[in-house]
Amino acid sequence: MEDKRNIQIIEWEHLDKKKFYVFGVAMTMMIRVSVYPFTLIRTRLQVQKGKSLYHGTFDAFVKILRADGVTGLYRGFLVNTFTLISGQCYVTTYELTRKFVADYSQSNTVKSLVAGGSASLVAQSITVPIDVVSQHLMMQRKGERMGRFQVRASPQGRGVVAFGQTKDIIKQILRADGLRGFYRGYVASLLTYIPNSAVWWPFYHFYAEQLSYLCPKECPHIVFQAVSGPLAAATASVLTNPMDVIRTRVQVEGKSSIILTFRQLMAEEGPWGLMKGLSARIISATPSTIVIVVGYESLKKLSLRPELVDSRHW
């Protein structure tokens, strides 16, 4: 009899692709709505000098809520929804790369490492211009700015709303930097997210496998996976947060050198400056990763070809 503790990975060839993409877009949108406020908070914490505006994640949350209301936590969200495209490109690249690497290696660690890094390379090439615009929108505060650009005010004294703000920021980026401005921090993004993705997947499968041996035989696989996701995310966050801080500053403050940005950060705030926003990153990653993992693994099970449905355990 098959041991239910053996977690069988659902590969690309096992999926009904139509179901996979329809369910995938809906799932990704729900996740983005739930975690976006913490993404905004993390970005502001990483950009501020020292603790000039916020003293931590909770303090930032309260101050933004008081100053701008709930909508303040969703500045730049409409633009950020375009990353749904990169999200689908990411999972497609990941699954196809796993299939390709399987012809050369049966090691799950190798397949996860190569596929995770490759998927991130493709996704970041699409995401960076969207990130640049949405991050500048995140930096908008009532009466002042945190980044390089500020949305113009309307004659009535109110900010331009929705896509009017986006258009204004895009024009300012074009005037200041030209088209290259939309790929500011691209190299820093690759140096952040390729290692993050490449590390996350092997750790995720490693933690799931270890938990499967520690838990009772009848424990559902989805429980191992839901716990493994945040553990892998926390591990990857600690390892890649220094580069994430530098990436954010390069993109928001308009800096042109990763090395100079690193030196300036070290001179101003010391080694602890490289850990700025880490708690917000882990806080946002924990619930979002649980949702992502449970959603993604459920998505794959729901998208199985009919003849394979009974061959995979929940």
C-alpha positions as CSV (number, residue, x, y, z in Angstrom):
1,M,0.0,0.0,0.0
2,E,1.3,3.5,-0.9
3,D,2.7,5.5,2.0
4,K,0.6,8.7,2.2
5,R,3.6,10.5,3.7
6,N,5.3,10.4,0.3
7,I,4.4,13.8,-1.2
8,Q,4.1,13.4,-4.9
9,I,4.8,16.6,-6.9
10,I,2.3,17.4,-9.6
11,E,4.3,18.2,-12.7
12,W,3.3,20.2,-15.8
13,E,2.3,17.2,-17.9
14,H,-0.3,16.2,-15.3
15,L,-2.3,19.4,-15.6
16,D,-5.4,20.5,-17.5
17,K,-3.9,23.9,-18.7
18,K,-7.3,25.7,-19.2
19,K,-8.4,25.1,-15.6
20,F,-4.9,25.9,-14.4
21,Y,-4.8,29.4,-15.9
22,V,-8.5,30.4,-15.1
23,F,-8.2,29.4,-11.4
24,G,-4.6,30.8,-11.3
25,V,-5.6,34.3,-12.2
26,A,-8.4,34.4,-9.7
27,M,-6.2,33.1,-6.9
28,T,-3.4,35.5,-7.7
29,M,-5.7,38.5,-7.5
30,M,-7.1,37.5,-4.1
31,I,-3.6,37.1,-2.8
32,R,-2.5,40.5,-4.0
33,V,-5.5,42.2,-2.4
34,S,-4.6,40.7,1.0
35,V,-0.9,41.4,1.1
36,Y,-0.6,44.7,-0.7
37,P,-0.8,47.0,2.4
38,F,2.3,45.2,3.9
39,T,4.1,45.5,0.6
40,L,3.5,49.3,0.7
41,I,4.6,49.5,4.3
42,R,7.8,47.5,3.6
43,T,8.7,49.8,0.7
44,R,8.2,53.0,2.9
45,L,10.3,51.5,5.7
46,Q,13.1,50.6,3.4
47,V,13.2,54.1,1.7
48,Q,13.0,56.3,4.8
49,K,16.2,57.6,6.4
50,G,16.7,55.9,9.8
51,K,13.4,56.1,11.6
52,S,12.4,59.6,10.5
53,L,8.8,58.8,9.7
54,Y,8.0,55.3,11.1
55,H,9.3,53.3,14.0
56,G,8.3,49.9,12.7
57,T,5.7,48.0,10.8
58,F,2.8,48.5,13.2
59,D,3.6,52.2,13.7
60,A,3.7,52.7,9.9
61,F,0.3,50.9,9.5
62,V,-1.4,53.1,12.2
63,K,0.1,56.3,10.8
64,I,-0.8,55.6,7.2
65,L,-4.3,54.6,8.3
66,R,-4.8,57.8,10.3
67,A,-3.4,60.1,7.6
68,D,-4.9,58.5,4.4
69,G,-7.5,56.0,5.5
70,V,-7.7,52.5,4.0
71,T,-7.1,53.8,0.5
72,G,-3.7,55.0,1.6
73,L,-2.7,51.4,2.1
74,Y,-3.6,50.7,-1.5
75,R,-1.7,53.5,-3.3
76,G,-0.5,52.2,-6.6
77,F,-2.6,49.0,-6.3
78,L,-4.3,49.4,-9.7
79,V,-1.0,49.6,-11.5
80,N,0.4,46.7,-9.5
81,T,-2.5,44.4,-10.7
82,F,-0.8,44.3,-14.1
83,T,1.8,42.0,-12.5
84,L,-0.9,39.4,-12.8
85,I,0.6,38.9,-16.3
86,S,4.1,38.3,-14.8
87,G,2.6,36.0,-12.2
88,Q,1.2,33.7,-14.9
89,C,4.5,33.9,-16.8
90,Y,6.3,32.9,-13.6
91,V,4.4,29.7,-12.9
92,T,4.5,28.7,-16.6
93,T,8.2,29.2,-16.8
94,Y,8.7,27.4,-13.5
95,E,6.7,24.3,-14.5
96,L,8.2,24.1,-18.0
97,T,11.7,24.5,-16.7
98,R,11.2,21.7,-14.2
99,K,10.0,19.5,-17.1
100,F,13.1,20.4,-19.2
101,V,15.6,19.9,-16.3
102,A,14.0,16.5,-15.5
103,D,15.6,15.2,-18.8
104,Y,19.1,15.9,-17.3
105,S,18.5,15.4,-13.5
106,Q,16.0,13.7,-11.3
107,S,17.1,15.6,-8.2
108,N,14.1,17.7,-7.0
109,T,16.5,20.2,-5.4
110,V,18.2,20.8,-8.8
111,K,14.9,21.1,-10.7
112,S,13.5,23.5,-8.1
113,L,16.7,25.6,-8.0
114,V,17.0,26.0,-11.7
115,A,13.3,26.4,-12.4
116,G,12.8,29.0,-9.6
117,G,15.7,31.1,-10.8
118,S,14.6,31.0,-14.4
119,A,11.0,31.8,-13.6
120,S,12.1,34.8,-11.6
121,L,14.3,36.1,-14.5
122,V,11.3,36.0,-16.9
123,A,8.8,37.5,-14.3
124,Q,11.2,40.4,-13.3
125,S,11.7,41.4,-16.9
126,I,7.9,42.1,-17.0
127,T,7.5,43.3,-13.4
128,V,10.2,45.9,-13.0
129,P,8.5,48.7,-15.0
130,I,5.3,48.1,-13.2
131,D,7.1,48.0,-9.8
132,V,8.9,51.3,-10.6
133,V,5.6,53.1,-11.2
134,S,3.7,51.5,-8.3
135,Q,6.6,52.2,-5.9
136,H,6.6,55.9,-6.7
137,L,2.8,55.9,-6.1
138,M,3.4,54.1,-2.8
139,M,5.6,57.0,-1.8
140,Q,2.9,59.6,-2.1
141,R,1.8,61.1,1.3
142,K,-0.5,64.0,2.0
143,G,1.3,67.2,1.6
144,E,4.8,65.7,1.1
145,R,6.7,63.0,-0.8
146,M,9.2,60.3,0.2
147,G,10.6,59.6,-3.3
148,R,11.8,61.6,-6.2
149,F,8.4,62.4,-7.7
150,Q,5.3,63.9,-6.4
151,V,1.8,63.7,-7.9
152,R,0.5,67.1,-8.9
153,A,-2.4,68.5,-7.0
154,S,-5.7,69.5,-8.7
155,P,-6.9,73.1,-8.7
156,Q,-9.2,72.2,-5.8
157,G,-6.3,71.0,-3.8
158,R,-7.0,67.4,-4.1
159,G,-4.7,64.9,-5.7
160,V,-5.4,63.5,-9.1
161,V,-7.1,60.1,-8.5
162,A,-6.7,56.6,-9.9
163,F,-5.0,56.4,-13.3
164,G,-4.5,60.2,-13.3
165,Q,-1.8,59.8,-10.7
166,T,-0.3,56.9,-12.7
167,K,-0.2,59.0,-15.8
168,D,1.4,61.9,-13.9
169,I,4.2,59.6,-12.4
170,I,4.9,58.0,-15.9
171,K,5.3,61.5,-17.4
172,Q,7.7,62.5,-14.7
173,I,9.8,59.3,-15.0
174,L,10.0,59.8,-18.8
175,R,11.1,63.5,-18.4
176,A,13.7,62.6,-15.8
177,D,15.1,59.4,-17.1
178,G,13.6,58.5,-20.5
179,L,12.5,54.9,-21.2
180,R,15.5,53.6,-19.2
181,G,13.9,55.0,-16.1
182,F,11.3,52.2,-16.2
183,Y,14.1,49.6,-15.8
184,R,15.9,51.5,-13.0
185,G,17.0,48.9,-10.5
186,Y,16.5,46.0,-13.0
187,V,19.9,44.4,-12.2
188,A,19.2,44.9,-8.4
189,S,15.8,43.2,-8.9
190,L,17.4,40.3,-10.6
191,L,20.0,40.0,-7.8
192,T,17.2,40.1,-5.3
193,Y,14.5,37.9,-6.8
194,I,16.4,35.2,-8.7
195,P,18.2,34.1,-5.5
196,N,15.0,34.5,-3.5
197,S,13.0,32.3,-5.9
198,A,15.9,29.8,-6.4
199,V,16.2,29.4,-2.6
200,W,12.5,29.3,-1.8
201,W,11.5,26.3,-3.9
202,P,14.2,23.9,-2.6
203,F,13.6,24.9,1.0
204,Y,9.9,24.6,0.5
205,H,10.2,21.0,-0.7
206,F,12.8,20.2,1.9
207,Y,10.7,21.5,4.8
208,A,7.6,19.7,3.5
209,E,9.5,16.4,3.2
210,Q,10.9,16.7,6.8
211,L,7.5,17.6,8.2
212,S,5.9,14.6,6.4
213,Y,8.2,12.3,8.5
214,L,7.5,14.1,11.8
215,C,3.7,14.2,11.5
216,P,1.2,11.3,11.7
217,K,0.8,9.2,8.6
218,E,-2.8,10.3,8.1
219,C,-2.0,14.1,8.3
220,P,-3.1,15.8,5.0
221,H,-0.3,16.9,2.7
222,I,-1.8,20.3,2.4
223,V,-0.9,20.9,6.2
224,F,2.8,20.1,5.6
225,Q,2.8,22.4,2.6
226,A,1.0,25.3,4.4
227,V,3.6,25.2,7.1
228,S,6.6,24.7,4.8
229,G,5.7,27.8,2.7
230,P,6.2,30.4,5.4
231,L,9.3,28.6,6.7
232,A,10.8,28.7,3.2
233,A,9.7,32.4,2.8
234,A,11.3,33.4,6.1
235,T,14.6,31.7,5.2
236,A,14.7,33.3,1.7
237,S,13.7,36.7,3.2
238,V,16.6,36.7,5.7
239,L,19.1,35.7,3.0
240,T,17.9,38.2,0.4
241,N,16.7,41.2,2.4
242,P,19.9,43.2,2.1
243,M,19.6,43.2,-1.7
244,D,15.9,44.0,-1.5
245,V,16.7,47.2,0.6
246,I,19.3,48.3,-2.0
247,R,16.9,47.5,-4.9
248,T,14.1,49.6,-3.4
249,R,16.4,52.6,-2.9
250,V,17.8,52.3,-6.4
251,Q,14.3,52.4,-7.9
252,V,12.7,55.0,-5.6
253,E,15.5,57.4,-5.1
254,G,16.8,57.3,-8.7
255,K,20.3,56.0,-7.8
256,S,22.3,54.6,-10.6
257,S,24.8,52.4,-8.8
258,I,24.2,49.3,-6.6
259,I,27.6,49.6,-5.1
260,L,27.3,53.3,-4.2
261,T,23.9,52.7,-2.8
262,F,25.3,49.9,-0.6
263,R,28.1,52.1,0.6
264,Q,25.8,55.0,1.4
265,L,23.5,52.8,3.3
266,M,26.3,51.3,5.3
267,A,27.7,54.8,6.1
268,E,24.4,56.2,7.2
269,E,22.8,53.3,9.0
270,G,25.4,50.5,9.4
271,P,24.8,46.8,8.9
272,W,21.3,46.9,10.5
273,G,20.2,49.2,7.6
274,L,20.4,46.1,5.4
275,M,17.7,44.5,7.5
276,K,15.2,47.3,7.2
277,G,11.7,46.2,6.4
278,L,12.5,42.6,7.2
279,S,9.8,42.2,9.8
280,A,7.2,43.7,7.4
281,R,8.5,41.4,4.7
282,I,8.1,38.3,6.9
283,I,4.7,39.4,8.3
284,S,3.4,40.0,4.7
285,A,5.1,36.8,3.5
286,T,3.7,34.5,6.2
287,P,-0.1,34.8,5.5
288,S,0.5,35.4,1.8
289,T,2.7,32.3,1.5
290,I,0.2,30.2,3.3
291,V,-2.5,31.4,0.9
292,I,-0.1,31.0,-2.1
293,V,1.0,27.5,-1.2
294,V,-2.4,26.2,-0.2
295,G,-3.9,27.9,-3.3
296,Y,-1.2,26.8,-5.7
297,E,-1.2,23.2,-4.5
298,S,-5.0,23.1,-4.5
299,L,-5.0,24.7,-7.9
300,K,-2.7,22.0,-9.3
301,K,-4.9,19.3,-7.7
302,L,-8.0,20.8,-9.1
303,S,-6.4,21.2,-12.5
304,L,-5.3,17.5,-12.7
305,R,-6.2,15.6,-15.8
306,P,-9.3,13.5,-15.0
307,E,-7.5,10.2,-15.2
308,L,-5.0,11.4,-12.5
309,V,-7.4,12.8,-10.0
310,D,-7.4,9.8,-7.7
311,S,-3.7,9.3,-7.8
312,R,-2.8,12.4,-5.6
313,H,-3.5,12.8,-1.9
314,W,-4.7,16.0,-0.3
